[in-house]
Amino acid sequence: MKLTLVAPATDVSRRVGARAKGTPYFQYYKLGLATLAGATPPDVQVEAIDELVDLWDPARHATDAVAISALTALAPRAYQLARTFRERGIPVVLGGMHPTFLPDEAAAHADAVVMGQGELAWPQVCRDLQAGRLQKIYNVCAAAPDRRPLGGPSEMPADRRRADETRISVPPARRDIFSNPLYPPLDIVQFSRGCVHRCDFCSVNAFFGGRYHWRPIEEVQAELASCRRKHLLVADDNLYGDPKYCVAALAALAPLRKHLGIQATIEMAFDDAAMDAAREARVGAVFVGLESIVGDSLAESHKLHNAVERYAEAVAAFHRRGIFVEGGLMFGFDHDEPDVFARTLAFVEKIGLDVAQVAFVTPMPGTALFARLRDEGRLVDHDWAHYDCNHVVFRPARMTGLELRNGVEWFRAKYYARRAIARRSAAGWRRFDFITWATQTALNLGFRRNHQLGLDYPP
């Protein structure tokens, strides 16, 4: 049996010509599909299609079965692809965040829906595909992964475990299924999934049931043998979800001498042990969800671990370790007023934020924010393709939708003006080693280009 794993892309971002759209720095291979491939039985031939970089014709593509993973903004394209294959008599399995949160909707477009972490059900799905007996729903959201005490010396001690932490084992990802030369020279690995915090806009928190799922360090070390590129992105939603585990993970990465990028919360900046471990591991970039400079907006979202008055101190702490900070910023919280854009621009320039990922607040299905705005009758756009963090899909509280849209566009234009990028690049030249500086500058230029193409926050 030949099985095709598909990462769909929106109409705006999908490759249709000789070159992929936008900057290549954001066109990573899809670790989720690679993990599914690793969980696929060896007698099943598996391939991957990534619509950001691959050209293909779904109406003619030869395969025996198709599995499509979709976030909310990708759901319309996923359903379109599913219809194309099912009309040809080829079974389709849908999974990912959107089908997990809206399984009944997804089931209307597919032969089967996988809810939750797909690799937990994947061997059974493949066997059912081979036998022609697909179930309509495979619900692994309530599955209880192994919660034994941590065993090895490199794993966090038992007295650091919390009730919301769960041990998981993940099959080694098959990176060999991605061969497109358009991918940047970057590998991706994941130590943990989920987050210990309860931000109400966060799909990650909803998808993983409010739990922090961590892998045995030795398991990840074994997988790292297949990561042969010098640049490595640690794709954990929050590597600092458990401080002790974070230090252990960074210690495991240090001997590899790779150039690392990680994702963490601002709390990490004030943990000397974690910061020293990051420097020893050659971490050069960290993504931190700053979200807002309005304290009431952070409180409203239950992002209580962020303290605006410590943002400057946190950025400076990362800079002292030679790490540049990419900050996630969102506009449209209920406490945001029309002056928030200019205030935020002045603030992030003052604290020396190196890169910014700028988005509209977007109520994703499955989140507490979506439920609240739906119940308040404030959702004004029900086209899932617009739930890409680049559209206004609800009625803001203290400004009009047009003011929100114009304000975000103004902020992006100002922050990513050539002179502003040049200032940040010059500051980075003084702070960072050459590779880190080059990466910081490339990301600034890449976001500028993607902004201009409408690809600034790829789903």
DRENKE-71316 format. One record per atom (N, C-alpha, C): x, y, z. Coordinates in steps of 0.1 Angstrom, whole numbers, plus 5000, padded with zeros to 4 digits. Layout:
BEGIN
XYZ ...
END
This chain:
BEGIN
500849885000 500050005000 500950125000 500550224992 501250354991 500450454998 501050525008 500350615016 500950755014 500150855012 500650995009 500251085021 501251135028 501051235039 501051375033 500051455036 499951585030 499951695040 500751795038 500751925046 500152025036 498852065038 498252155028 498752295031 498552385021 498852525022 497752605017 497552725022 496452815018 496652865004 495652914998 495652964984 496753074983 496953154994 497953254993 499353204993 499653105001 500953055003 501352934995 500452864989 500752744982 501552764969 502552684967 503452694956 502652654943 502652744933 501952714920 502852734908 504052794910 504952814899 506352754901 507352814894 508652764894 509352774908 508852874916 509452894929 508452894940 508852854952 507952874964 507753014967 506753054974 506453194977 507053234990 507453354990 508053415003 509453365006 509853405018 511253365022 511353225025 512553165022 512653015025 512952995040 513253095048 513553075062 512453015070 511153035065 510052975072 509452855066 510152795056 509652675049 510352555054 510152525067 510752405072 509952275068 510652165068 509952045067 509052015079 508051935077 506951925087 507251805096 507651835109 508051735118 506851645121 505651695121 504451615124 504351495114 504551535101 504451425091 505551335092 506751385095 507951295097 507751195108 507051245119 506751155130 505751045127 504751085119 503750985114 504450885105 505350935097 506050835088 506850735097 507450785108 508150705117 507250595124 505950635126 505050535132 504350445122 504650465109 503950385099 504650245098 503850135097 504350005096 505349995084 506449915085 507449915075 506949855062 505849785062 505349725049 504449825041 504349945047 503550055040 504550155034 504450175021 505250275014 504750415017 505550505022 505050635027 505850745020 505150855016 505650975010 505051095016 505651215014 505151335020 505051445009 503951515009 503751635000 503551755009 504351855007 504351985014 503952085004 502752135005 502252234994 502952364995 503752395005 504452525005 505652514995 506152394993 507352384984 507252284973 506252194974 506052084964 504952124953 505252094941 504252104930 503651964928 502351954927 501751824925 500351844919 499751744914 498351744909 497551644916 496751684926 496051594934 495051504926 494551564914 493551494906 494251374899 495551374898 496251274890 497251194899 497551234911 498551174919 498251034922 499150944920 498950804922 499250764936 498350714943 498450664957 497250574961 497450504972 496350414977 495550484988 496150574995 495450635006 496150775009 495450865015 495950995018 495651035033 496551095039 496351145053 496751295053 495851385058 496051525057 496051585071 497051665075 497051725088 496751875086 495851925094 495352065092 495152145105 495752265105 495352365114 494052435109 493452525116 492152585113 492252655099 493252735097 493352815084 493452725072 493952605075 494152505064 493052415061 491952425070 490852325069 490152335055 489852455050 489252455036 490052385026 491352405025 492152335016 492252185018 492252155031 492252005034 490951945030 489852005031 488551955027 488551945012 489052045005 489052044991 489951924985 491051904991 491951794987 491251654990 490551645002 489851525006 488751494995 488051594991 487051574981 487551524968 488751574964 489351534951 489751384952 490351344963 490751204964 489651114966 488651144974 487551054976 486651034964 486551144955 485851124942 486651024933 487851004936 488650904928 488650764935 487950754946 487850634954 488950604963 489750704966 490950694975 490550734989 490750654999 490350695012 491250805018 490550885026 491251005032 491151005047 492251025054 492251045069 492651185072 491851255080 492151385085 492551385099 493551465102 494051485116 494651625118 495151645130 495651775134 494751845143 495051975146 494352055156 492852075152 492652115139 491252155136 490352035136 490651915130 489851795131 489651755145 490651775154 490551735168 489551815175 489451945172 488552035179 487152025173 487051995160 485751995153 485651855145 485651745152 485651615145 484451585137 483251635141 482051615133 482151685120 482651805120 482751885108 483751805099 484951765104 485951705096 485451565091 484651495099 484251365095 483351375082 482651485080 481851495068 482651505056 483951525057 484851545045 485851425044 485751325053 486851225053 486251085056 487050985053 486750855057 487050825071 487950895077 488350875091 488951005096 488751025109 489351145116 490151095128 491351145129 492151115141 492151235150 491751215163 491651325172 492851305182 493651415184 494751405193 496051375186 497051325194 498351305189 498351185180 498551205167 498251105157 499050985158 500350985162 501150865162 500650765172 499850805182 499350705191 498350605185 497650655174 496650575168 497250525154 498350575150 498750555136 498950415131 499650335138 499750195134 498450125132 497450145141 496150085139 495450145127 495550275125 494950335113 495450275100 496750255100 497350195088 496850045086 496849975096 496349835095 494849835090 494049925096 492649935092 492549975077 493450065073 493450105059 493749985050 494749905053 495149785046 493949685045 493249675056 492149575057 490849635052 490749765048 489549815043 488449835054 488849855066 487849865077 488049995086 488350105079 488550225087 487450265096 487750305108 486850355117 486550505114 485450555118 485150695114 485950785123 486050755136 486850835145 487850755153 489050805154 490150745162 490450855173 489950835185 490050945195 491150905205 492250965204 493350935213 493551055223 492651145223 492751255232 492751215246 492051105249 491851065263 492850955266 493750915257 494750815259 495650855271 496050755279 496850775291 498250725288 499150815284 500550775282 501150725295 502250665293 503050605305 503350715314 502950705327 503250815337 504250755348 505050655344 506050605354 507050715358 507650695370 508650795374 509750795364 510450905364 511550925355 512750835359 513350775349 514350665352 515750715352 516250765340 517650795338 518150915346 519450925347 520051035355 519951165347 519651165334 519551285327 518151335326 517151255332 515751305333 515551375346 514451455346 514251535357 513851455369 514251485381 514051405393 512551405397 512151305404 510751285406 510151395414 510951455423 510351565431 510051695423 510451695410 510151805402 508951785393 508351655393 507251635385 505951695391 505051725382 503751785387 502651695381 501451725386 500351645382 499951665367 500351785362 500051815348 501151775338 502151695343 503151645334 503051495331 503251465319 503051325314 504251285306 504751165308 505851105300 505251045288 505851075276 505451015264 506650955257 506350855248 507350805239 506950825225 507850875217 507450915203 508450835193 507850775183 508750705173 509650805167 510850755163 511850845156 511250905143 511351035141 510851095129 511651045117 510951025106 511650985093 511851115085 512951175086 513251295079 513551275064 513851145061 514251105047 513051125037 511851145042 510651155033 510651295027 511451385032 511551525027 512851545020 512751555007 513951574998 513951694990 512951784991 512951904983 514051994986 514852034976 516052114979 515652264984 514452294983 513952434987 513952445002 514052335010 514052355024 515352415029 515352495039 516552555044 517452445051 518752475053 519552375059 519352365074 518252315078 517752315092 517152185095 517452125107 516752015112 515852055123 514851975126 513852005136 513751885146 513651905159 513551805168 512551855179 511951755187 511051795197 511351705210 511551775221 511751705234 510451695241 509551795240 508351795248 507251855240 506051845245 504851895238 503951965249 503252065244 502252125254 502952225262 502252275272 502752385280 501952385294 502652425304 502052425318 501152545320 501152645311 500452765313 499052755307 498152845310 496752835306 496252955298 497053005289 496653125281 495353085273 494353175274 493053135269 492953145253 493953205247 493953205232 494753085226 495353005234 496352915229 495752775225 495952745212 495452615207 496352495213 497552525216 498452415221 497952365234 497552465243 497052425256 495752345255 494852375246 493652305244 493952165238 494852155228 495052035221 495651925230 496551975239 497251875248 496551865261 495351915262 494551895274 495151955287 495952075285 496452135296 497652065302 498251965295 499351885301 500651925293 501751905300 503051915295 503551775293 503851735281 504251595277 505751595274 506551515281 507951515279 508451375275 509451375266 510051255262 511351215270 511651095272 512951055278 514051115270 515051175277 516151245270 516851145261 517051025266 517850925258 517150895245 515750895244 515050875232 515350985222 515351105227 515651215217 517051215213 517951185222 519351175218 519551075206 518850955207 518950855197 518450915183 517350995184 516851045172 517751155166 518451225174 519351335169 520451285160 520651155160 521651095151 521351125136 520051135134 519551155120 519551305116 519851395125 519851535123 521251575119 521551585107 522951605102 523251745098 522251835098 522551975095 523052045107 523752155104 524452235115 523452325123 522252355117 521252435123 520152345128 519652365140 518652285146 517652365154 516352345150 515252415157 514652315167 514652355179 513952275189 512452325190 511552235185 510252285182 509252265194 509852245205 508952235217 508152365219 506852355222 506052465224 506552555235 507152495245 507752565256 508852475262 510052485258 511152405263 511352425278 510952545283 511052575297 509852535305 509052445299 507852405307 508152335320 509352275321 509852225334 511352265334 511752355343 513052405343 514152295344 513952195352 515052095353 515152015340 513951985334 514051915322 514651995311 514352125311 514952215301 516452205302 517052215314 518452215315 519052075311 518351965314 518751835309 518751825294 517651885288 517551875273 518751955267 518952075272 520052155267 521452095269 521652025280 522851955282 523051845272 521951775268 522051675258 522351725244 522051855242 522251915229 523651975228 524252015239 525552085240 526652015232 526851875234 527951815227 527851815212 526651845206 526451835192 527051955185 527252065192 527852195187 527052245175 525752235176 524952295165 524552435169 524052505159 523452635161 521952615163 521452655175 520152615180 519252735181 517952705178 516852795181 515852725189 515252795200 514352735209 513152825211 512052765217 510952845221 510752825236 510552935243 510452935258 509553045262 509353055275 508653165281 509653265287 509153385290 510053485295 510653455308 510053365315 510653315328 512053265327 512353205316 513653135314 514753245316 514553365312 515553465312 516053495326 515253455337 515653485350 516153355358 516453255350 516853125356 518353105351 519253135360 520753135356 521152995351 520652895357 521052755353 520552725339 519352765336 518852735323 519552825312 519852955316 520453045307 521952995304 522652955314 523952905312 523952785304 523052695306 522852575298 522652605283 521752715281 521452755267 522752805260 523552885268 524752935262 525752825258 525852725268 526752615265 526352525253 524952525251 524452445240 524452525227 524952645227 525052735215 523652775210 522752795219 521452855215 521752995211 521253035199 521453165193 520153245192 519053175193 517753235190 516753175200 515853265205 514753215213 513453295209 512453215207 511053275205 510353285218 509853405222 509153425234 507853495231 506753445236 505453505234 505253625244 505753735239 505453855247 503953895247 503353885235 501953905233 501554055233 501754115245 501254255246 502054325257 502054465255 502654545266 501654605275 500354565273 499254605282 499054505292 499254535305 499154435316 497754385317 496754465315 495354415316 495054315305 495654325293 495454235283 496054095286 497254095292 497853975297 497053905307 496553985317 495753925327 494453875322 493853945312 492553895306 492753765299 493953735294 494253615287 494853505296 494953535308 495553435318 496953405315 497653505309 499153485307 499853565318 499653505330 500053565342 501553565345 502253475338 503653455340 504453565332 503753645324 504453765317 504253885326 505353955328 505354085335 505954185326 505154285322 505654385312 506854455318 506854485331 507954565336 509254495336 509254365333 510454285333 510854245319 510154295309 510454255295 511954305291 512254425295 513554485291 514654405298 514454365310 515454285318 515654155312 514554095307 514553955301 515353965288 515054065279 515754075266 517254095269 517554175278 518954205281 519654075286 518953995294 519553875299 519853775287 518953765278 519253685266 520353735258 520453865257 521553935249 522853905256 522953905269 524153885276 524753745272 523853645269 524253515266 524453495250 524353605243 524553605229 523353545221 522153555227 520953505221 520053615217 519553605204 518653715200 517153665203 516353765205 514953735209 513953765198 513253665194 512053695185 510853695194 510153805194 508953815203 507653805195 506753725200 505453715195 504553825200 504053905191 503154015195 501753995189 500754025196 499354015191 498654145195 497754185186 496954305188 495454265186 494654325194 493154305194 492554255207 493354255217 492854215230 491754315235 490954275244 489854355248 490254485255 491554495260 491954615266 492854695257 492954655244 493754735235 492954845229 493554965229 492855085224 493755135212 493255225204 493955265191 495355315193 495755355205 497055395207 498055285210 497555165211 498455045214 499555025204 499255055192 500255025181 501555115183 501255245184 502455335186 503155305199 502355285209 503055255222 503855125222 503355025215 504154905214 505354915206 505254995195 506455015187 507555085195 507155185202 508155265210 508755175220 507955085226 508455005237 509354895232 509054825221 509954715216 511254775211 511154895205 512454955201 513354995213 512655035223 513455075235 514154955242 513454845242 514054725249 514954645240 515054685227 515954615218 515454475213 514154465211 513654335206 514254315192 514754195189 515554175177 514654135165 513554065167 512654025156 511254015162 510254045154 508854035160 508053965150 507253865156 506253805148 504853865152 504253935142 503154025145 501853965140 500853955149 499653885145 498453955151 497253925145 496053965151 495653855161 495053905172 494453805182 493453725174 493553595174 492653505166 492053395175 490753395177 490053295185 489953155178 490953075180 490952945173 489852845180 489152765172 488252665177 489052585187 488352545198 488852465208 489452545220 489652675218 490252755229 489152825237 489552865249 488552935258 488253065251 489153135244 488853265238 487753245227 487853135219 486853115209 485453095216 485353015226 484152995233 483553125238 484353205244 483853335250 483353425239 484153445229 483653545218 482453485211 482453355209 481153295203 479953325212 480153295225 479053315234 478553465235 479553555233 479253695234 478753745220 478653665210 478153705197 479053795190 480353785192 481353875186 482153815175 481953695171 482553635159 481853695147 482553755138 481953815126 482453755113 483353655114 483853595102 483953445105 483253365097 483253225099 483953145088 484753215080 485553145070 486853105076 487052965078 488152915085 489452965078 489452985065 490753035059 491253165064 490353245071 490753375076 491253355091 491253235096 491753215110 493253185109 493953275103 495453255101 496253365108 495653425118 496353535125 496653655117 496053665105 496353775096 495053845092 493953815098 492653875095 491953905108 491054005108 490154035119 488853955118 488653855127 487553765126 486553785137 486753885145 485853915156 485654065158 484754105166 484454245168 485354285180 486354375179 487154415190 486354495200 486854515212 486054575223 486254725223 487454775220 487754915222 488254995209 488054925198 488354995185 487554915175 487454975163 486754905152 487654805146 486954715138 487754615131 488754685121 488354785115 489154855105 490354925112 490054985124 491155045132 492254935136 491754815139 492654705143 493454665131 492854645120 493554605108 494554715103 494154835103 495054945099 496254955108 495954945121 496954955131 498054845130 497654725128 498554615126 499454635113 498754675103 499554705090 500554825093 500154925100 501055035103 502154985111 501954905121 503054855130 504054775121 503454685113 504354595105 505254685096 504654785090 505354875080 506454945088 506154995100 507155075107 508254985113 507854865118 508854785125 509854715114 509254695103 510054625092 510454725081 510454855084 511054945075 512554915073 513154955062 514554915060 515454985070 515255105074 516055175084 515955105097 514755055101 514554995114 515354855114 515254785103 515954655102 517454685103 517954795096 519354825096 519854855110 519054925118 519354955132 519454835140 518554745139 518554615146 519754525142 520054525129 521154455124 522454505130 522654635130 523854695135 523954665150 522854665158 522954635172 523354485173 522754395165 523054255165 524554225162 525154305153 526554285149 527454305161 527054395170 527854425182 527554315193 526354255193 526054165204 526354015201 526153975189 526153825186 527353775177 527553645177 528453595168 527953605154 528753565144 528453595130 527153515126 527153385129 525953305125 524653355131 524753395144 523553445151 523153575145 524053665143 523753795136 523153775122 523753685114 523253665101 521853605101 521553515111 520153465112 519153565116 519553655126 518653765130 518353855119 519353895111 519153985100 518353915089 518653795086 517853715076 516353705080 516053685093 514653675097 513953805096 514653915099 514054055097 513754075083 514654045074 514354065060 513353965055 513353845060 512253755056 510953795060 510753845073 509453895077 509054015069 509954095065 509654215057 509054165044 509754075037 509254025024 507853955026 507753865036 506453795037 505353895041 505653995048 504554105051 504154155037 505054185029 504654255016 503854155007 504054025009 503353925001 502053875008 501753925020 500653875028 500853745034 502153705036 502553575041 503153585055 502953695062 503753735073 503553635085 502453565086 502253475097 501753345092 502653265085 502153145078 501453045088 500352995084 499552905093 500252765094 
END
